[in-house]
Amino acid sequence: MKRLFTGLLTLLLCFQGRAVTPDPEAFRLLDLSRPGLEEVSASYHAGNIPAAADALLRYFKDRSPVNLPLASPDAPLTAQEQKWADEALEHRFFVHTGYQPSFFYGQDIDWTYWPVKDNELRWQLHRTKWWVPLGKAWRASGDDKYAREWVAEYLDWIQKNPLGNYDENAIGDLLTADNMYFAWRPLEVSDRLEHQLEQFLLLLPSRPFDGAFLTRFLVNYHRHCAHLSAHFAPSGNHRLFEAQRLLMATVFFPEMRESATWQQQCIEILGKEMDRQVYPDGIQYELDPHYHLECVKIFAKALSICEAAGRADVFPPAFKERLHLMIQAIYNYSFPDYCNPMFSDFHGQAQMPPLYRQWQKIFPEDKMIAWLSGEGEEGQVPSYLSRAFSRGGYYCLRNGWDEESTVLVLKAGPPAFWHCQPDNGTFEYWRKGRNFLPDSGGYVYGGDAGILAQREWFRQTAVHNTITLDGRNLERTDSRLVSWSSDSTGTHLCVENPSYEGLMHRRSVFFRADGTVRIEDVASGEAAGVVALSYNLLPCEPEEDYLSHRVQTVFPDGNNVSICVLSPSYITMERLEGRISYTYKHYQERPRYRFSTYKKAGETIRFVTLIDPLP
């Protein structure tokens, strides 16, 4: 039945003339004077478009490989990818990990279908994540049903998602916006640019990928490049993704007439954005470890792309130096199990050793990168332990680098952007392989009122390890480092932030070499109201002592901590609903504790927290 359905759809497309007729526009978009395109040029100028299309197909099949950081066509097909490919035959598309099983988009594909009003679900439909698995399934099996389906769906997408007058100022409410603003948002366009190169490499040898389809592919691909060149995001990680992916497209297809111009445009954007988005200490200005890592990957990939193009020197030395600082920030604020803190819009942990192995090629002199890429088998750890990234507001306190160590990472930085949560002063405490006080994570991004309410629950200041006034979210984030000192006995850190109108929050951390921590929180100023200190444990069932304001984990392996809060003022201890989201659209319940007291106008409130590792 699946084979019949796929065959009928492909046949329908052929009858509609979208899979059999070459598009002569493709030849006007290419520089036919390039070496190797002589036969293409001769046939085209003789008016024999089918012959030109067939000659162009032979040219690309015979062309020397372009050494770009793309997935290898020979990479093995995983069981999960096989599932996505087989589902795609039935138009059940893998769109988002948070929404499984995959939704059915209709026998006659409805590219506007929006089963859950989460913006990411609608946008990511147009990233067409299942097309690469279709190509890998064809490579693995040789069964043309996978290649036919890709060709059919590709042409169907072109026909049903035309690019009109794209105007970012006219988008309005996304719940009622024209489909074009989902299909042609520049970030999705850039995603397709990169992954369609992988599809090209995977499926070029297949029978359904004929000369006529090649012309359709190239016209559509060129349209993507031109649109992206005119609609780069004004700032942020989107602008970086878009520039890096268009850069890759121009190196893969130098035959496009505008490739050199677009390539230079991308190089200039990436160079300027490195200075604009990355603080001098190496912290990316969104103050989100997930997006910091993504930006590192973008900049590193851009370097390798330019090297493949024979332009390794297009970026100044400062570009590479700042990239190195970004990587140093990662390995300083990461825990010994390679995990990053879950600050801001955290959505899952990356596999870090393969990334360090890539970065080792760029920075072979960095012994810590070598140590991490070899998982401790080579290289060496830094001579220092703790490190302050005061411009970006990340403070990394540790007593070692191995799995037996204790690490505390505190976030207290400048104003940031959408991905950054109102969490100033929050921290995580990791010991012997266990993160005892992880942040809450991101859960979801945006959508209708219901989705936004889910997002806001995880963003609220009260579900971070910091102070609130009357349970409200922070009104201002503009931390400054008051003092920092570190030696063999431990590390002392003091930061302060004008968190609310009339309330200054000063947090002092005393981290001892044995992993014991003393935290002093001082709330001062003219503001009056309930001042509360929150702590969010990992999912567990701890022992609680409400009279002593103390909670203790009781894991059977003996790796535990005790948290006790003291104050000269009268304080109450409450257990509240806690949640933690390790992956998009999924969360677990966990214990959350609030220690609170009433602050009078002009009064100073002091909390002292003792974190003691056990035994």
TIMAR-611719 format. One line per 10 residues: number of its first residue (from 1); their letters; for each residue x, y, z of C-alpha. Coordinates in steps of 0.1 Angstrom, whole numbers, plus 5000, padded with zeros to 4 digits. Example, Ala and Ser with C-alpha at 12.3 -4.5 7.8 and 13.67 -1.06 7.14 Angstrom:
2
1) as) 5123/4955/5078; 5137/4989/5071;
END
This chain:
615
1) mkrlftgllt) 5000/5000/5000; 5028/5024/5009; 5046/5017/4976; 5013/5023/4956; 5006/5055/4975; 5041/5068/4968; 5040/5058/4931; 5006/5075/4926; 5018/5107/4941; 5049/5108/4919;
11) lllcfqgrav) 5028/5100/4889; 5005/5128/4898; 5033/5152/4899; 5046/5141/4866; 5012/5147/4850; 5012/5181/4865; 5044/5188/4846; 5065/5195/4877; 5088/5165/4875; 5096/5161/4838;
21) tpdpeafrll) 5101/5195/4822; 5135/5212/4827; 5134/5248/4839; 5155/5269/4815; 5159/5295/4843; 5185/5273/4859; 5210/5281/4831; 5206/5318/4834; 5215/5316/4871; 5248/5298/4864;
31) dlsrpgleev) 5281/5310/4851; 5283/5287/4820; 5318/5299/4812; 5333/5279/4840; 5356/5250/4831; 5336/5218/4827; 5304/5235/4816; 5312/5237/4779; 5288/5210/4768; 5260/5225/4790;
41) sasyhagnip) 5267/5259/4775; 5267/5247/4739; 5234/5228/4743; 5217/5257/4762; 5227/5283/4736; 5216/5259/4708; 5181/5259/4724; 5183/5222/4734; 5172/5226/4771; 5167/5188/4778;
51) aaadallryf) 5202/5181/4765; 5216/5209/4786; 5199/5196/4816; 5213/5161/4811; 5248/5175/4805; 5245/5196/4837; 5236/5164/4856; 5267/5147/4842; 5288/5177/4852; 5277/5175/4889;
61) kdrspvnlpl) 5280/5137/4890; 5316/5140/4877; 5326/5171/4897; 5354/5168/4922; 5340/5166/4958; 5339/5198/4978; 5354/5192/5013; 5328/5208/5035; 5317/5200/5071; 5286/5181/5059;
71) aspdapltaq) 5274/5146/5069; 5291/5120/5048; 5269/5103/5022; 5283/5070/5035; 5272/5076/5071; 5253/5046/5084; 5215/5048/5086; 5202/5045/5122; 5171/5027/5132; 5155/5060/5141;
81) eqkwadeale) 5163/5075/5107; 5149/5044/5090; 5117/5050/5110; 5115/5087/5100; 5121/5077/5063; 5093/5051/5064; 5070/5075/5081; 5077/5101/5054; 5065/5076/5028; 5031/5079/5045;
91) hrffvhtgyq) 5035/5117/5050; 5040/5113/5087; 5067/5138/5091; 5093/5140/5119; 5092/5177/5127; 5101/5181/5163; 5115/5158/5191; 5090/5173/5215; 5060/5161/5195; 5061/5124/5189;
101) psffygqdid) 5047/5103/5174; 5049/5122/5141; 5018/5140/5128; 5000/5130/5096; 5001/5159/5070; 4977/5144/5046; 4979/5124/5014; 4978/5157/4996; 5004/5173/5019; 4991/5203/5038;
111) wtywpvkdne) 5021/5225/5045; 5000/5248/5067; 4988/5221/5091; 4994/5232/5127; 4982/5205/5151; 4996/5223/5182; 4999/5260/5183; 5036/5260/5192; 5054/5283/5168; 5084/5259/5167;
121) lrwqlhrtkw) 5062/5231/5154; 5051/5253/5124; 5085/5267/5117; 5104/5234/5119; 5080/5217/5096; 5097/5237/5069; 5131/5225/5079; 5121/5192/5063; 5142/5172/5088; 5130/5138/5073;
131) wvplgkawra) 5144/5145/5038; 5180/5136/5048; 5167/5102/5063; 5149/5096/5030; 5183/5100/5012; 5201/5078/5037; 5174/5051/5034; 5179/5052/4996; 5216/5049/5000; 5212/5020/5024;
141) sgddkyarew) 5186/5000/5005; 5189/5011/4968; 5151/5012/4968; 5140/5040/4945; 5108/5045/4965; 5127/5067/4989; 5143/5088/4962; 5109/5091/4944; 5093/5103/4975; 5119/5129/4982;
151) vaeyldwiqk) 5116/5142/4946; 5078/5143/4949; 5077/5160/4982; 5104/5185/4971; 5084/5196/4941; 5052/5196/4962; 5069/5220/4987; 5079/5243/4959; 5045/5244/4943; 5026/5250/4976;
161) nplgnydena) 5050/5274/4993; 5056/5303/4968; 5078/5332/4979; 5059/5365/4976; 5067/5400/4989; 5084/5390/5021; 5081/5419/5046; 5091/5413/5082; 5071/5444/5093; 5039/5429/5079;
171) igdlltadnm) 5040/5396/5098; 5017/5407/5127; 5002/5380/5149; 5018/5347/5141; 4986/5329/5149; 4970/5345/5118; 5002/5352/5097; 5005/5341/5061; 5021/5307/5056; 5049/5324/5037;
181) yfawrplevs) 5063/5338/5070; 5067/5302/5083; 5080/5287/5051; 5104/5315/5042; 5115/5328/5076; 5153/5333/5070; 5163/5308/5097; 5143/5280/5081; 5156/5290/5047; 5192/5288/5060;
191) drlehqleqf) 5185/5254/5076; 5172/5241/5042; 5202/5255/5025; 5226/5234/5045; 5206/5202/5046; 5197/5202/5010; 5234/5200/5002; 5234/5167/5021; 5203/5156/5002; 5220/5166/4970;
201) llllpsrpfd) 5250/5144/4978; 5229/5115/4990; 5204/5113/4961; 5223/5127/4931; 5232/5091/4919; 5195/5080/4921; 5174/5074/4890; 5146/5098/4901; 5172/5126/4904; 5173/5133/4866;
211) gafltrflvn) 5184/5164/4847; 5150/5180/4846; 5147/5177/4884; 5182/5191/4888; 5172/5223/4871; 5141/5226/4894; 5164/5220/4924; 5189/5246/4914; 5163/5273/4907; 5147/5267/4940;
221) yhrhcahlsa) 5181/5266/4958; 5191/5299/4941; 5158/5314/4952; 5167/5304/4988; 5202/5320/4985; 5189/5353/4971; 5161/5356/4996; 5185/5349/5025; 5210/5375/5012; 5183/5402/5013;
231) hfapsgnhrl) 5167/5392/5046; 5194/5384/5072; 5181/5386/5108; 5193/5420/5122; 5211/5404/5152; 5215/5373/5174; 5223/5337/5167; 5198/5336/5138; 5221/5360/5119; 5251/5338/5125;
241) feaqrllmat) 5233/5306/5114; 5221/5323/5083; 5255/5338/5073; 5273/5305/5079; 5248/5284/5059; 5248/5308/5030; 5286/5308/5030; 5285/5270/5028; 5260/5272/4999; 5283/5296/4979;
251) vffpemresa) 5313/5273/4984; 5294/5242/4974; 5279/5259/4943; 5305/5283/4930; 5287/5279/4897; 5260/5303/4908; 5267/5338/4893; 5262/5356/4926; 5282/5331/4947; 5313/5353/4951;
261) twqqqcieil) 5293/5383/4961; 5272/5364/4986; 5303/5347/5000; 5319/5381/5008; 5287/5393/5023; 5287/5363/5047; 5323/5367/5057; 5318/5403/5066; 5287/5395/5086; 5304/5368/5106;
271) gkemdrqvyp) 5335/5390/5113; 5314/5419/5125; 5291/5397/5146; 5320/5380/5164; 5329/5414/5178; 5293/5424/5184; 5280/5392/5200; 5309/5379/5220; 5322/5397/5250; 5360/5401/5254;
281) dgiqyeldph) 5360/5373/5279; 5345/5349/5254; 5309/5348/5267; 5282/5351/5239; 5258/5379/5247; 5226/5359/5250; 5240/5344/5282; 5227/5310/5273; 5251/5280/5273; 5231/5262/5246;
291) yhlecvkifa) 5233/5291/5222; 5268/5299/5232; 5277/5264/5221; 5258/5268/5189; 5276/5300/5181; 5310/5283/5187; 5299/5256/5162; 5289/5283/5137; 5322/5302/5139; 5343/5270/5138;
301) kalsiceaag) 5323/5257/5108; 5328/5291/5090; 5366/5287/5094; 5365/5252/5079; 5343/5263/5051; 5367/5291/5041; 5396/5267/5043; 5377/5244/5019; 5373/5274/4996; 5410/5282/4998;
311) radvfppafk) 5403/5314/5018; 5416/5303/5052; 5430/5338/5058; 5398/5358/5052; 5392/5363/5090; 5416/5384/5110; 5436/5367/5138; 5413/5383/5164; 5384/5362/5151; 5402/5330/5158;
321) erlhlmiqai) 5414/5343/5192; 5379/5352/5203; 5366/5318/5192; 5393/5302/5214; 5381/5323/5243; 5345/5310/5237; 5357/5274/5238; 5377/5281/5270; 5345/5295/5285; 5327/5263/5277;
331) ynysfpdycn) 5353/5240/5293; 5355/5262/5324; 5318/5264/5331; 5311/5227/5321; 5310/5200/5347; 5335/5170/5346; 5308/5149/5329; 5309/5174/5300; 5274/5187/5308; 5268/5224/5306;
341) pmfsdfhgqa) 5247/5243/5332; 5210/5244/5324; 5208/5282/5325; 5182/5300/5303; 5167/5281/5273; 5185/5248/5279; 5171/5221/5256; 5193/5190/5259; 5229/5182/5262; 5252/5180/5232;
351) qmpplyrqwq) 5278/5152/5227; 5309/5171/5235; 5339/5149/5229; 5334/5148/5191; 5331/5186/5192; 5364/5189/5211; 5381/5167/5186; 5370/5191/5159; 5382/5221/5179; 5415/5204/5186;
361) kifpedkmia) 5423/5207/5148; 5418/5245/5151; 5437/5249/5184; 5462/5220/5187; 5482/5240/5213; 5454/5240/5238; 5461/5210/5261; 5428/5212/5278; 5409/5207/5245; 5432/5178/5239;
371) wlsgegeegq) 5424/5164/5273; 5387/5167/5267; 5388/5154/5232; 5406/5123/5244; 5385/5120/5275; 5415/5122/5297; 5438/5100/5277; 5460/5129/5264; 5467/5165/5270; 5464/5180/5305;
381) vpsylsrafs) 5441/5201/5327; 5448/5238/5334; 5470/5248/5363; 5442/5269/5378; 5409/5257/5391; 5384/5286/5394; 5378/5312/5367; 5357/5344/5365; 5342/5356/5333; 5331/5389/5348;
391) rggyyclrng) 5320/5407/5315; 5296/5379/5306; 5288/5371/5342; 5298/5335/5345; 5317/5324/5376; 5332/5289/5377; 5343/5277/5412; 5358/5242/5414; 5382/5220/5434; 5393/5198/5405;
401) wdeestvlvl) 5386/5187/5370; 5379/5150/5373; 5346/5132/5382; 5354/5132/5419; 5354/5170/5419; 5329/5196/5432; 5319/5225/5409; 5297/5255/5415; 5288/5277/5385; 5270/5310/5391;
411) kagppafwhc) 5254/5333/5366; 5252/5370/5373; 5257/5391/5342; 5246/5422/5322; 5212/5426/5305; 5207/5399/5279; 5181/5389/5253; 5151/5367/5246; 5168/5333/5254; 5181/5346/5287;
421) qpdngtfeyw) 5157/5341/5316; 5152/5364/5346; 5175/5343/5367; 5203/5366/5378; 5223/5352/5407; 5212/5316/5401; 5238/5288/5403; 5242/5250/5400; 5261/5228/5424; 5277/5196/5410;
431) rkgrnflpds) 5295/5169/5430; 5309/5135/5420; 5288/5131/5389; 5256/5145/5403; 5241/5180/5397; 5222/5186/5430; 5208/5221/5421; 5202/5222/5384; 5183/5251/5368; 5148/5246/5355;
441) ggyvyggdag) 5155/5245/5318; 5135/5261/5289; 5107/5235/5282; 5091/5254/5252; 5096/5286/5232; 5064/5303/5221; 5030/5300/5205; 4994/5306/5215; 4985/5316/5251; 4986/5281/5264;
451) ilaqrewfrq) 5021/5274/5251; 5033/5308/5263; 5020/5301/5298; 5040/5268/5298; 5071/5287/5288; 5066/5314/5315; 5063/5288/5343; 5099/5278/5336; 5112/5313/5332; 5099/5328/5365;
461) tavhntitld) 5126/5339/5389; 5110/5319/5417; 5121/5286/5400; 5157/5296/5400; 5182/5294/5428; 5181/5331/5437; 5161/5358/5456; 5127/5373/5447; 5106/5401/5461; 5069/5393/5465;
471) grnlertdsr) 5073/5364/5442; 5078/5387/5412; 5102/5382/5383; 5134/5403/5384; 5128/5438/5372; 5164/5445/5363; 5195/5425/5354; 5227/5445/5355; 5251/5427/5378; 5286/5438/5387;
481) lvswssdstg) 5315/5419/5402; 5323/5433/5437; 5352/5410/5446; 5369/5378/5435; 5398/5359/5450; 5410/5323/5446; 5438/5303/5460; 5446/5267/5472; 5421/5271/5501; 5391/5280/5479;
491) thlcvenpsy) 5374/5308/5461; 5355/5339/5473; 5330/5356/5450; 5308/5386/5455; 5283/5401/5430; 5254/5425/5433; 5224/5433/5412; 5197/5460/5415; 5170/5433/5411; 5139/5454/5419;
501) eglmhrrsvf) 5131/5491/5423; 5144/5499/5458; 5161/5465/5464; 5198/5456/5459; 5207/5420/5460; 5243/5412/5470; 5254/5375/5469; 5287/5364/5484; 5299/5328/5478; 5326/5312/5499;
511) fradgtvrie) 5337/5280/5481; 5361/5259/5501; 5386/5234/5487; 5366/5205/5503; 5335/5214/5483; 5317/5231/5513; 5299/5263/5503; 5287/5292/5524; 5264/5317/5506; 5254/5351/5521;
521) dvasgeaagv) 5225/5369/5504; 5218/5404/5515; 5187/5423/5503; 5188/5460/5511; 5170/5492/5501; 5137/5511/5505; 5115/5484/5490; 5092/5465/5514; 5076/5431/5509; 5083/5394/5512;
531) valsynllpc) 5119/5385/5503; 5123/5348/5495; 5153/5326/5487; 5145/5296/5465; 5164/5264/5460; 5155/5238/5434; 5168/5202/5439; 5172/5176/5413; 5144/5150/5411; 5145/5131/5444;
541) epeedylshr) 5128/5126/5477; 5150/5143/5504; 5148/5144/5542; 5133/5177/5554; 5137/5195/5588; 5114/5225/5588; 5124/5236/5623; 5161/5238/5613; 5154/5251/5578; 5173/5222/5564;
551) vqtvfpdgnn) 5170/5197/5536; 5192/5167/5528; 5194/5143/5499; 5195/5106/5507; 5208/5088/5476; 5218/5052/5485; 5253/5056/5469; 5262/5080/5496; 5268/5110/5473; 5246/5136/5491;
561) vsicvlspsy) 5244/5172/5502; 5228/5190/5530; 5214/5225/5525; 5206/5247/5555; 5194/5283/5555; 5199/5306/5585; 5189/5342/5591; 5188/5368/5619; 5152/5374/5609; 5123/5351/5613;
571) itmerlegri) 5120/5329/5582; 5096/5302/5570; 5105/5272/5550; 5080/5258/5524; 5081/5230/5499; 5065/5240/5466; 5059/5225/5432; 5091/5222/5413; 5098/5211/5377; 5128/5205/5356;
581) sytykhyqer) 5129/5202/5318; 5159/5183/5304; 5144/5181/5268; 5119/5202/5249; 5082/5197/5259; 5091/5172/5287; 5095/5178/5324; 5099/5160/5357; 5086/5170/5391; 5112/5179/5417;
591) pryrfstykk) 5113/5195/5452; 5115/5233/5454; 5120/5251/5487; 5113/5287/5495; 5128/5304/5526; 5110/5337/5532; 5106/5367/5555; 5090/5401/5554; 5113/5431/5547; 5103/5465/5560;
601) agetirfvtl) 5112/5497/5540; 5148/5505/5546; 5155/5472/5564; 5184/5449/5554; 5176/5412/5552; 5203/5386/5554; 5202/5348/5545; 5231/5325/5551; 5231/5292/5532; 5254/5263/5541;
611) idplp) 5258/5236/5515; 5277/5206/5530; 5287/5176/5509; 5280/5143/5527; 5297/5123/5539;
END
